[in-house]
Amino acid sequence: STCSMCGKDRELNLEHIIPQCLGSPLEKRIYCVECNSELGHELDVEIARRFGRYATILKVKRKRGKNQEIIIKDEESDLRLKFNGDRFCRVNPVVTKKKNKEGKIEELEVLARTEKERDEIFSNLAKKHKFNIALVVSDEVEYPPPATAHDLVFEGDTIYRAIAKIAYGFASWKLPSSVVLSDSFENIREYIKGNNSVEHVSANYEHTSFMSDNHRP
């Protein structure tokens, strides 16, 4: 079979036309293993970096792997939180030690993310500082919903090439191989591979009266 990217006769690998990180089930054998791997590691990773958080927020199901965890910072408290699609938790546990004049621990506070993590931290500290773990008192802390903002910056050569790869993947699936591999498509292939400095992708906007802000891509 002929690879739609390099044009060589090779065994073709399954390609997610829209990257799997966004939950796309659409797989087609259009690229060879080498092209699929090389472009995927550069371009699909960029799609995941820019848009992966939305798949997490919307709980998009993936065929394999997990949706990426999102790190945010609460604008009011500066607290860094991690969202895994179901719940928010601290990025790291916090251990606060209060010592007396002799340097011995008088009071210990642990803010852990799970009961298991809390127990492991207390167990390790109890062995190290020789205190009675039976004295540990635990409360569940509830945090108010975080206030945060995120800007989607849709620009840059890598993200444009990644979008071009998706569009070209659809073309490779829908059009005859003789058309896709013709000279007419050579420039876009070279652009996707990073060999063509001419930008073949741009952000276009259409003004439509039915949209609330009258200015949407």
PyRosetta script that sets phi, psi and omega in degrees:
from pyrosetta import init, pose_from_sequence

init()
pose = pose_from_sequence("STCSMCGKDRELNLEHIIPQCLGSPLEKRIYCVECNSELGHELDVEIARRFGRYATILKVKRKRGKNQEIIIKDEESDLRLKFNGDRFCRVNPVVTKKKNKEGKIEELEVLARTEKERDEIFSNLAKKHKFNIALVVSDEVEYPPPATAHDLVFEGDTIYRAIAKIAYGFASWKLPSSVVLSDSFENIREYIKGNNSVEHVSANYEHTSFMSDNHRP")
pose.set_psi(1, 152.0)
pose.set_omega(1, -176.8)
pose.set_phi(2, -98.3)
pose.set_psi(2, 129.0)
pose.set_omega(2, 177.8)
pose.set_phi(3, -72.1)
pose.set_psi(3, 130.9)
pose.set_omega(3, -178.3)
pose.set_phi(4, -73.5)
pose.set_psi(4, -10.0)
pose.set_omega(4, -178.8)
pose.set_phi(5, -99.4)
pose.set_psi(5, -51.9)
pose.set_omega(5, -177.5)
pose.set_phi(6, -96.4)
pose.set_psi(6, -15.0)
pose.set_omega(6, 177.7)
pose.set_phi(7, 78.0)
pose.set_psi(7, 7.9)
pose.set_omega(7, -178.7)
pose.set_phi(8, -92.4)
pose.set_psi(8, 151.4)
pose.set_omega(8, 177.0)
pose.set_phi(9, -79.8)
pose.set_psi(9, 105.7)
pose.set_omega(9, -177.5)
pose.set_phi(10, -144.8)
pose.set_psi(10, 167.1)
pose.set_omega(10, 173.2)
pose.set_phi(11, -69.5)
pose.set_psi(11, 132.1)
pose.set_omega(11, -175.7)
pose.set_phi(12, -93.5)
pose.set_psi(12, 145.2)
pose.set_omega(12, -179.4)
pose.set_phi(13, -106.3)
pose.set_psi(13, 154.8)
pose.set_omega(13, 177.0)
pose.set_phi(14, -68.7)
pose.set_psi(14, 128.5)
pose.set_omega(14, 179.6)
pose.set_phi(15, -115.6)
pose.set_psi(15, 129.5)
pose.set_omega(15, 170.4)
pose.set_phi(16, -79.6)
pose.set_psi(16, 111.1)
pose.set_omega(16, -176.2)
pose.set_phi(17, -61.3)
pose.set_psi(17, -46.5)
pose.set_omega(17, 164.9)
pose.set_phi(18, -99.0)
pose.set_psi(18, 129.7)
pose.set_omega(18, -172.6)
pose.set_phi(19, -50.7)
pose.set_psi(19, 142.3)
pose.set_omega(19, -177.5)
pose.set_phi(20, -61.7)
pose.set_psi(20, -24.5)
pose.set_omega(20, 179.2)
pose.set_phi(21, -62.3)
pose.set_psi(21, -19.5)
pose.set_omega(21, 177.6)
pose.set_phi(22, -98.5)
pose.set_psi(22, 8.1)
pose.set_omega(22, 175.5)
pose.set_phi(23, 87.2)
pose.set_psi(23, 11.3)
pose.set_omega(23, -176.6)
pose.set_phi(24, -68.3)
pose.set_psi(24, 127.0)
pose.set_omega(24, 176.6)
pose.set_phi(25, -90.7)
pose.set_psi(25, -2.0)
pose.set_omega(25, -172.8)
pose.set_phi(26, -80.2)
pose.set_psi(26, 104.4)
pose.set_omega(26, -179.4)
pose.set_phi(27, -118.3)
pose.set_psi(27, 132.6)
pose.set_omega(27, 178.2)
pose.set_phi(28, -139.7)
pose.set_psi(28, 147.4)
pose.set_omega(28, 177.5)
pose.set_phi(29, -87.9)
pose.set_psi(29, 92.7)
pose.set_omega(29, -177.8)
pose.set_phi(30, -124.5)
pose.set_psi(30, -22.3)
pose.set_omega(30, -178.6)
pose.set_phi(31, -120.7)
pose.set_psi(31, 153.1)
pose.set_omega(31, 174.4)
pose.set_phi(32, -75.3)
pose.set_psi(32, 167.7)
pose.set_omega(32, -177.7)
pose.set_phi(33, -58.3)
pose.set_psi(33, -42.0)
pose.set_omega(33, -176.6)
pose.set_phi(34, -64.9)
pose.set_psi(34, -49.3)
pose.set_omega(34, 179.6)
pose.set_phi(35, -65.1)
pose.set_psi(35, -42.5)
pose.set_omega(35, -179.4)
pose.set_phi(36, -60.1)
pose.set_psi(36, -44.2)
pose.set_omega(36, -177.7)
pose.set_phi(37, -70.7)
pose.set_psi(37, -46.7)
pose.set_omega(37, -175.7)
pose.set_phi(38, -64.2)
pose.set_psi(38, -48.9)
pose.set_omega(38, -178.8)
pose.set_phi(39, -73.1)
pose.set_psi(39, -35.1)
pose.set_omega(39, 179.8)
pose.set_phi(40, -62.5)
pose.set_psi(40, -42.3)
pose.set_omega(40, -177.9)
pose.set_phi(41, -66.7)
pose.set_psi(41, -26.0)
pose.set_omega(41, -179.9)
pose.set_phi(42, -96.4)
pose.set_psi(42, -50.7)
pose.set_omega(42, -170.5)
pose.set_phi(43, -88.4)
pose.set_psi(43, -44.2)
pose.set_omega(43, 179.3)
pose.set_phi(44, -64.4)
pose.set_psi(44, -34.3)
pose.set_omega(44, 177.3)
pose.set_phi(45, -62.3)
pose.set_psi(45, -36.1)
pose.set_omega(45, 178.9)
pose.set_phi(46, -68.4)
pose.set_psi(46, -38.4)
pose.set_omega(46, 175.2)
pose.set_phi(47, -60.7)
pose.set_psi(47, -44.7)
pose.set_omega(47, 179.7)
pose.set_phi(48, -62.2)
pose.set_psi(48, -41.4)
pose.set_omega(48, -178.4)
pose.set_phi(49, -65.1)
pose.set_psi(49, -39.9)
pose.set_omega(49, -176.8)
pose.set_phi(50, -80.7)
pose.set_psi(50, -40.2)
pose.set_omega(50, -169.3)
pose.set_phi(51, -116.2)
pose.set_psi(51, -6.2)
pose.set_omega(51, -176.2)
pose.set_phi(52, -58.8)
pose.set_psi(52, -33.2)
pose.set_omega(52, -179.2)
pose.set_phi(53, -62.3)
pose.set_psi(53, -31.3)
pose.set_omega(53, -178.8)
pose.set_phi(54, -72.8)
pose.set_psi(54, -33.5)
pose.set_omega(54, 174.4)
pose.set_phi(55, -64.9)
pose.set_psi(55, -36.7)
pose.set_omega(55, 177.9)
pose.set_phi(56, -67.1)
pose.set_psi(56, -47.7)
pose.set_omega(56, -178.4)
pose.set_phi(57, -61.7)
pose.set_psi(57, -40.1)
pose.set_omega(57, -177.7)
pose.set_phi(58, -86.8)
pose.set_psi(58, 1.2)
pose.set_omega(58, -179.8)
pose.set_phi(59, 54.3)
pose.set_psi(59, 45.1)
pose.set_omega(59, 177.9)
pose.set_phi(60, -67.8)
pose.set_psi(60, 129.8)
pose.set_omega(60, -179.1)
pose.set_phi(61, -81.5)
pose.set_psi(61, 137.0)
pose.set_omega(61, 179.4)
pose.set_phi(62, -108.9)
pose.set_psi(62, 151.8)
pose.set_omega(62, 177.5)
pose.set_phi(63, -69.1)
pose.set_psi(63, -35.8)
pose.set_omega(63, 176.4)
pose.set_phi(64, -150.6)
pose.set_psi(64, 159.9)
pose.set_omega(64, -179.0)
pose.set_phi(65, 79.1)
pose.set_psi(65, -179.7)
pose.set_omega(65, -179.2)
pose.set_phi(66, -121.7)
pose.set_psi(66, 149.7)
pose.set_omega(66, 173.7)
pose.set_phi(67, -63.8)
pose.set_psi(67, 146.4)
pose.set_omega(67, -175.9)
pose.set_phi(68, -68.7)
pose.set_psi(68, 145.7)
pose.set_omega(68, 173.8)
pose.set_phi(69, -77.7)
pose.set_psi(69, 144.5)
pose.set_omega(69, -177.7)
pose.set_phi(70, -106.7)
pose.set_psi(70, 129.8)
pose.set_omega(70, 175.4)
pose.set_phi(71, -101.3)
pose.set_psi(71, 124.4)
pose.set_omega(71, 178.0)
pose.set_phi(72, -129.0)
pose.set_psi(72, 163.0)
pose.set_omega(72, 175.8)
pose.set_phi(73, -123.0)
pose.set_psi(73, 124.1)
pose.set_omega(73, 179.6)
pose.set_phi(74, -65.2)
pose.set_psi(74, 124.9)
pose.set_omega(74, -175.1)
pose.set_phi(75, -66.8)
pose.set_psi(75, -24.1)
pose.set_omega(75, -177.1)
pose.set_phi(76, -88.2)
pose.set_psi(76, -37.9)
pose.set_omega(76, -174.9)
pose.set_phi(77, -111.2)
pose.set_psi(77, -9.5)
pose.set_omega(77, -174.5)
pose.set_phi(78, 65.9)
pose.set_psi(78, 11.7)
pose.set_omega(78, 178.9)
pose.set_phi(79, -71.6)
pose.set_psi(79, 127.6)
pose.set_omega(79, 178.1)
pose.set_phi(80, -87.6)
pose.set_psi(80, 125.3)
pose.set_omega(80, -176.0)
pose.set_phi(81, -124.5)
pose.set_psi(81, 154.6)
pose.set_omega(81, 179.0)
pose.set_phi(82, -118.9)
pose.set_psi(82, 132.5)
pose.set_omega(82, 179.7)
pose.set_phi(83, -116.6)
pose.set_psi(83, 124.2)
pose.set_omega(83, -175.9)
pose.set_phi(84, -105.9)
pose.set_psi(84, 10.7)
pose.set_omega(84, -178.7)
pose.set_phi(85, 105.7)
pose.set_psi(85, -20.3)
pose.set_omega(85, -180.0)
pose.set_phi(86, -119.8)
pose.set_psi(86, -39.6)
pose.set_omega(86, -175.3)
pose.set_phi(87, -150.4)
pose.set_psi(87, 159.6)
pose.set_omega(87, 172.9)
pose.set_phi(88, -95.0)
pose.set_psi(88, 142.4)
pose.set_omega(88, 172.5)
pose.set_phi(89, -149.5)
pose.set_psi(89, 164.5)
pose.set_omega(89, 177.5)
pose.set_phi(90, -60.7)
pose.set_psi(90, 150.5)
pose.set_omega(90, 176.5)
pose.set_phi(91, -67.2)
pose.set_psi(91, -41.8)
pose.set_omega(91, -179.9)
pose.set_phi(92, -133.7)
pose.set_psi(92, 150.9)
pose.set_omega(92, 172.9)
pose.set_phi(93, -69.6)
pose.set_psi(93, 156.7)
pose.set_omega(93, 179.6)
pose.set_phi(94, -122.6)
pose.set_psi(94, 127.2)
pose.set_omega(94, 179.2)
pose.set_phi(95, -116.7)
pose.set_psi(95, 120.7)
pose.set_omega(95, -179.8)
pose.set_phi(96, -116.3)
pose.set_psi(96, 125.0)
pose.set_omega(96, -178.6)
pose.set_phi(97, -113.0)
pose.set_psi(97, 133.6)
pose.set_omega(97, 174.3)
pose.set_phi(98, -115.4)
pose.set_psi(98, 119.6)
pose.set_omega(98, -174.3)
pose.set_phi(99, -109.0)
pose.set_psi(99, 153.7)
pose.set_omega(99, 176.5)
pose.set_phi(100, -87.8)
pose.set_psi(100, -173.2)
pose.set_omega(100, -177.1)
pose.set_phi(101, -64.3)
pose.set_psi(101, -28.6)
pose.set_omega(101, 179.6)
pose.set_phi(102, -81.3)
pose.set_psi(102, -2.5)
pose.set_omega(102, 179.2)
pose.set_phi(103, 86.9)
pose.set_psi(103, 5.8)
pose.set_omega(103, 178.3)
pose.set_phi(104, -88.6)
pose.set_psi(104, 149.1)
pose.set_omega(104, -178.5)
pose.set_phi(105, -69.0)
pose.set_psi(105, 123.6)
pose.set_omega(105, 179.7)
pose.set_phi(106, -99.6)
pose.set_psi(106, -33.2)
pose.set_omega(106, -178.3)
pose.set_phi(107, -148.5)
pose.set_psi(107, 141.8)
pose.set_omega(107, -176.7)
pose.set_phi(108, -135.3)
pose.set_psi(108, 128.2)
pose.set_omega(108, 178.0)
pose.set_phi(109, -124.1)
pose.set_psi(109, 128.9)
pose.set_omega(109, 179.0)
pose.set_phi(110, -123.1)
pose.set_psi(110, 123.5)
pose.set_omega(110, 173.4)
pose.set_phi(111, -105.1)
pose.set_psi(111, 99.3)
pose.set_omega(111, -176.1)
pose.set_phi(112, -103.7)
pose.set_psi(112, 166.8)
pose.set_omega(112, -176.9)
pose.set_phi(113, -94.6)
pose.set_psi(113, -21.8)
pose.set_omega(113, 178.1)
pose.set_phi(114, -143.1)
pose.set_psi(114, 162.7)
pose.set_omega(114, 177.3)
pose.set_phi(115, -62.6)
pose.set_psi(115, -39.9)
pose.set_omega(115, 179.9)
pose.set_phi(116, -61.7)
pose.set_psi(116, -45.3)
pose.set_omega(116, 178.9)
pose.set_phi(117, -63.7)
pose.set_psi(117, -41.6)
pose.set_omega(117, 178.1)
pose.set_phi(118, -58.8)
pose.set_psi(118, -48.1)
pose.set_omega(118, -178.3)
pose.set_phi(119, -63.5)
pose.set_psi(119, -38.6)
pose.set_omega(119, 179.8)
pose.set_phi(120, -66.6)
pose.set_psi(120, -41.6)
pose.set_omega(120, 179.7)
pose.set_phi(121, -64.2)
pose.set_psi(121, -47.8)
pose.set_omega(121, -179.7)
pose.set_phi(122, -63.5)
pose.set_psi(122, -39.8)
pose.set_omega(122, 180.0)
pose.set_phi(123, -62.4)
pose.set_psi(123, -45.2)
pose.set_omega(123, 180.0)
pose.set_phi(124, -65.8)
pose.set_psi(124, -40.6)
pose.set_omega(124, 180.0)
pose.set_phi(125, -69.0)
pose.set_psi(125, -35.2)
pose.set_omega(125, 179.6)
pose.set_phi(126, -64.1)
pose.set_psi(126, -40.9)
pose.set_omega(126, 178.2)
pose.set_phi(127, -66.9)
pose.set_psi(127, -40.4)
pose.set_omega(127, -175.8)
pose.set_phi(128, -71.6)
pose.set_psi(128, -42.1)
pose.set_omega(128, -173.6)
pose.set_phi(129, -106.8)
pose.set_psi(129, 2.4)
pose.set_omega(129, 173.6)
pose.set_phi(130, 55.6)
pose.set_psi(130, 57.6)
pose.set_omega(130, 171.8)
pose.set_phi(131, -119.4)
pose.set_psi(131, 160.8)
pose.set_omega(131, -175.5)
pose.set_phi(132, -77.5)
pose.set_psi(132, 114.0)
pose.set_omega(132, -177.5)
pose.set_phi(133, -67.9)
pose.set_psi(133, -17.1)
pose.set_omega(133, 178.0)
pose.set_phi(134, -66.9)
pose.set_psi(134, -17.8)
pose.set_omega(134, -179.6)
pose.set_phi(135, -80.7)
pose.set_psi(135, -6.4)
pose.set_omega(135, -176.8)
pose.set_phi(136, -70.3)
pose.set_psi(136, 131.0)
pose.set_omega(136, 176.7)
pose.set_phi(137, -118.2)
pose.set_psi(137, 131.6)
pose.set_omega(137, -175.9)
pose.set_phi(138, -119.6)
pose.set_psi(138, 140.1)
pose.set_omega(138, 173.2)
pose.set_phi(139, -130.9)
pose.set_psi(139, 146.8)
pose.set_omega(139, 175.8)
pose.set_phi(140, -87.9)
pose.set_psi(140, 127.5)
pose.set_omega(140, -177.5)
pose.set_phi(141, -99.2)
pose.set_psi(141, 127.6)
pose.set_omega(141, 177.4)
pose.set_phi(142, -104.0)
pose.set_psi(142, 127.0)
pose.set_omega(142, 177.8)
pose.set_phi(143, -100.8)
pose.set_psi(143, 143.2)
pose.set_omega(143, 175.4)
pose.set_phi(144, -67.5)
pose.set_psi(144, 159.0)
pose.set_omega(144, 179.3)
pose.set_phi(145, -55.5)
pose.set_psi(145, 133.8)
pose.set_omega(145, -178.3)
pose.set_phi(146, -71.9)
pose.set_psi(146, 148.3)
pose.set_omega(146, 173.8)
pose.set_phi(147, -102.5)
pose.set_psi(147, 116.1)
pose.set_omega(147, -176.2)
pose.set_phi(148, -149.0)
pose.set_psi(148, 162.0)
pose.set_omega(148, 179.2)
pose.set_phi(149, -137.5)
pose.set_psi(149, 151.6)
pose.set_omega(149, 179.8)
pose.set_phi(150, -140.4)
pose.set_psi(150, 129.6)
pose.set_omega(150, 177.3)
pose.set_phi(151, -101.6)
pose.set_psi(151, 127.7)
pose.set_omega(151, 174.5)
pose.set_phi(152, -90.9)
pose.set_psi(152, 108.4)
pose.set_omega(152, 178.9)
pose.set_phi(153, -92.6)
pose.set_psi(153, 108.2)
pose.set_omega(153, -174.3)
pose.set_phi(154, -102.8)
pose.set_psi(154, 74.6)
pose.set_omega(154, 177.8)
pose.set_phi(155, -158.7)
pose.set_psi(155, 164.3)
pose.set_omega(155, -179.9)
pose.set_phi(156, 115.7)
pose.set_psi(156, 147.4)
pose.set_omega(156, -174.6)
pose.set_phi(157, -61.5)
pose.set_psi(157, -41.8)
pose.set_omega(157, -174.6)
pose.set_phi(158, -65.6)
pose.set_psi(158, -44.0)
pose.set_omega(158, -178.6)
pose.set_phi(159, -69.0)
pose.set_psi(159, -34.8)
pose.set_omega(159, 177.1)
pose.set_phi(160, -66.3)
pose.set_psi(160, -41.2)
pose.set_omega(160, 177.5)
pose.set_phi(161, -65.4)
pose.set_psi(161, -36.2)
pose.set_omega(161, 178.2)
pose.set_phi(162, -64.9)
pose.set_psi(162, -40.4)
pose.set_omega(162, 177.6)
pose.set_phi(163, -66.6)
pose.set_psi(163, -40.5)
pose.set_omega(163, 178.0)
pose.set_phi(164, -61.4)
pose.set_psi(164, -37.9)
pose.set_omega(164, 179.0)
pose.set_phi(165, -63.0)
pose.set_psi(165, -39.7)
pose.set_omega(165, 178.3)
pose.set_phi(166, -63.4)
pose.set_psi(166, -47.5)
pose.set_omega(166, -179.4)
pose.set_phi(167, -62.6)
pose.set_psi(167, -41.3)
pose.set_omega(167, 179.6)
pose.set_phi(168, -67.8)
pose.set_psi(168, -34.2)
pose.set_omega(168, 176.4)
pose.set_phi(169, -61.7)
pose.set_psi(169, -42.0)
pose.set_omega(169, 176.2)
pose.set_phi(170, -62.9)
pose.set_psi(170, -41.8)
pose.set_omega(170, 179.2)
pose.set_phi(171, -62.8)
pose.set_psi(171, -41.2)
pose.set_omega(171, -179.5)
pose.set_phi(172, -64.8)
pose.set_psi(172, -30.3)
pose.set_omega(172, 179.5)
pose.set_phi(173, -77.8)
pose.set_psi(173, -42.3)
pose.set_omega(173, -170.3)
pose.set_phi(174, -90.1)
pose.set_psi(174, -28.7)
pose.set_omega(174, -174.4)
pose.set_phi(175, -99.4)
pose.set_psi(175, 155.5)
pose.set_omega(175, 176.7)
pose.set_phi(176, -60.1)
pose.set_psi(176, 147.3)
pose.set_omega(176, -178.7)
pose.set_phi(177, -58.2)
pose.set_psi(177, -36.0)
pose.set_omega(177, -179.6)
pose.set_phi(178, -62.9)
pose.set_psi(178, -31.5)
pose.set_omega(178, 178.6)
pose.set_phi(179, -78.1)
pose.set_psi(179, -46.6)
pose.set_omega(179, -177.6)
pose.set_phi(180, -61.8)
pose.set_psi(180, -39.8)
pose.set_omega(180, -176.7)
pose.set_phi(181, -88.5)
pose.set_psi(181, 9.1)
pose.set_omega(181, 178.6)
pose.set_phi(182, -75.8)
pose.set_psi(182, 168.1)
pose.set_omega(182, -179.1)
pose.set_phi(183, -61.4)
pose.set_psi(183, -24.2)
pose.set_omega(183, -178.7)
pose.set_phi(184, -61.5)
pose.set_psi(184, -27.0)
pose.set_omega(184, -177.2)
pose.set_phi(185, -99.4)
pose.set_psi(185, -1.0)
pose.set_omega(185, -173.7)
pose.set_phi(186, -62.5)
pose.set_psi(186, -41.2)
pose.set_omega(186, -178.5)
pose.set_phi(187, -62.4)
pose.set_psi(187, -40.4)
pose.set_omega(187, -178.8)
pose.set_phi(188, -70.7)
pose.set_psi(188, -34.8)
pose.set_omega(188, 176.3)
pose.set_phi(189, -63.7)
pose.set_psi(189, -44.7)
pose.set_omega(189, 179.3)
pose.set_phi(190, -65.4)
pose.set_psi(190, -34.8)
pose.set_omega(190, 177.5)
pose.set_phi(191, -66.0)
pose.set_psi(191, -44.6)
pose.set_omega(191, 179.6)
pose.set_phi(192, -60.9)
pose.set_psi(192, -39.5)
pose.set_omega(192, -179.2)
pose.set_phi(193, -78.4)
pose.set_psi(193, -5.7)
pose.set_omega(193, 177.7)
pose.set_phi(194, 85.6)
pose.set_psi(194, 15.9)
pose.set_omega(194, -177.8)
pose.set_phi(195, -99.4)
pose.set_psi(195, -2.9)
pose.set_omega(195, -176.5)
pose.set_phi(196, -122.8)
pose.set_psi(196, 120.1)
pose.set_omega(196, -176.2)
pose.set_phi(197, -79.1)
pose.set_psi(197, -12.5)
pose.set_omega(197, 179.4)
pose.set_phi(198, -73.8)
pose.set_psi(198, 126.2)
pose.set_omega(198, -177.9)
pose.set_phi(199, -77.5)
pose.set_psi(199, 120.5)
pose.set_omega(199, -177.6)
pose.set_phi(200, -103.9)
pose.set_psi(200, 6.7)
pose.set_omega(200, 179.8)
pose.set_phi(201, -132.1)
pose.set_psi(201, 140.5)
pose.set_omega(201, 175.4)
pose.set_phi(202, -147.3)
pose.set_psi(202, 158.4)
pose.set_omega(202, 178.1)
pose.set_phi(203, -87.0)
pose.set_psi(203, 119.7)
pose.set_omega(203, -179.4)
pose.set_phi(204, -111.8)
pose.set_psi(204, 145.4)
pose.set_omega(204, -177.8)
pose.set_phi(205, -126.5)
pose.set_psi(205, 138.4)
pose.set_omega(205, 178.6)
pose.set_phi(206, -121.1)
pose.set_psi(206, 126.3)
pose.set_omega(206, 178.8)
pose.set_phi(207, -84.5)
pose.set_psi(207, 123.1)
pose.set_omega(207, -179.3)
pose.set_phi(208, -131.3)
pose.set_psi(208, 137.3)
pose.set_omega(208, -173.3)
pose.set_phi(209, -70.5)
pose.set_psi(209, -23.8)
pose.set_omega(209, -175.4)
pose.set_phi(210, -81.0)
pose.set_psi(210, -8.6)
pose.set_omega(210, 178.2)
pose.set_phi(211, -89.6)
pose.set_psi(211, 143.3)
pose.set_omega(211, -170.6)
pose.set_phi(212, -62.2)
pose.set_psi(212, -37.7)
pose.set_omega(212, -177.5)
pose.set_phi(213, -100.0)
pose.set_psi(213, -0.3)
pose.set_omega(213, 174.8)
pose.set_phi(214, 63.3)
pose.set_psi(214, 14.2)
pose.set_omega(214, -177.8)
pose.set_phi(215, -153.1)
pose.set_psi(215, 87.2)
pose.set_omega(215, -178.0)
pose.set_phi(216, -130.2)
pose.set_psi(216, 146.2)
pose.set_omega(216, 174.0)
pose.set_phi(217, -69.0)
pose.dump_pdb("model.pdb")
